[in-house]
Amino acid sequence: MKRLVIAVAILAQTWTVAALAGEHDLVRITVKASDGSDVPLEIATPAGKGPFPPVLFIHAKRGYEGDERAHVRELAAQGFLVVAPDWQSGRFIERWPSAHHPDTELDVEAGLDFLKSMPNACQQAVGIVGLSRGPYYAIRLAAKRGADIAAIVSYYGHMQNPNAPEPEQLFSIAPEIMQISTPVLYLIGDADYELRRINGGRAFYALWERGVPTEWQQYPMARRAFDFRPDQSPEEKIATRHARERAKNWLAKWMNLTPEMRCK
């Protein structure tokens, strides 16, 4: 705890410098998960004076790299204070792991705890933006700590445990879907993998039937990872702009922000 307080105090000075410069530079620090493991995380702060609406960014299994940093900066430019925990490198997990490592959920939760402790974060439930494997972490976290999560934006997310047997991947969804009440926006391309579309679609219907606020946005002619593919088509570039705006509006609605993207 002492280490965390010191880190916050040091970072407060860094955030002030970045805000005065009108930039969205990333600050990288390390915090501790509840099991004592190191969790590298990066912070992006909007320009201007806080407090700012807090968003937790959860990366995909491909790792946390340049494309993810660009997305985090975009969120900061929209007005969000963003914390992005790297749930792979601290535990020396190679990129693209097929299996889900449950202990990495502690790393994501450490990111949430740090975000909520930041002096320039609004004291409210946070928004989550997750990519691919990231939304699975998000629904797990929402089932565990629903009061701390205002809304989830899922980019082509897993809605089933990646470790579940093949029949469960095809015909069922994660049990957390039946437990959460967190609003979920699901973004996916219509040329994404069929299993991911089936999996996400089942989750959408299950949430809607339970009365949980949820919306499904499917983009024509958009493939997997349409928002950061190096070979983006013209349609995928437009889909990316649309998705970023939809995500912003979804978070602003359920985080109860002002039109100026400030906390009420």
Secondary structure, 3 states (H helix, E strand, C coil): CHHHHHHHHHHHHHHHHHHHHCCCCEEEEEEECCCCCEEEEEEECCCCCCCECEEEEECCCCCCCHHHHHHHHHHHHCCCEEEEECCCHHHCCCCCCCCCCCCHHHHHHHHHHHHHHCCCECCCCEEEEEECCHHHHHHHHHHHCHHHEEEEEEECCCCCCCCCCHHHHHHCCCHHHHCCCCCEEEEEECCCCHHHHHHHHHHHHHHHHCCCCEEEEEECCCCCCCCCCCCCCHHHHHHHHHHHHHHHHHHHHHCCECCCCCEC
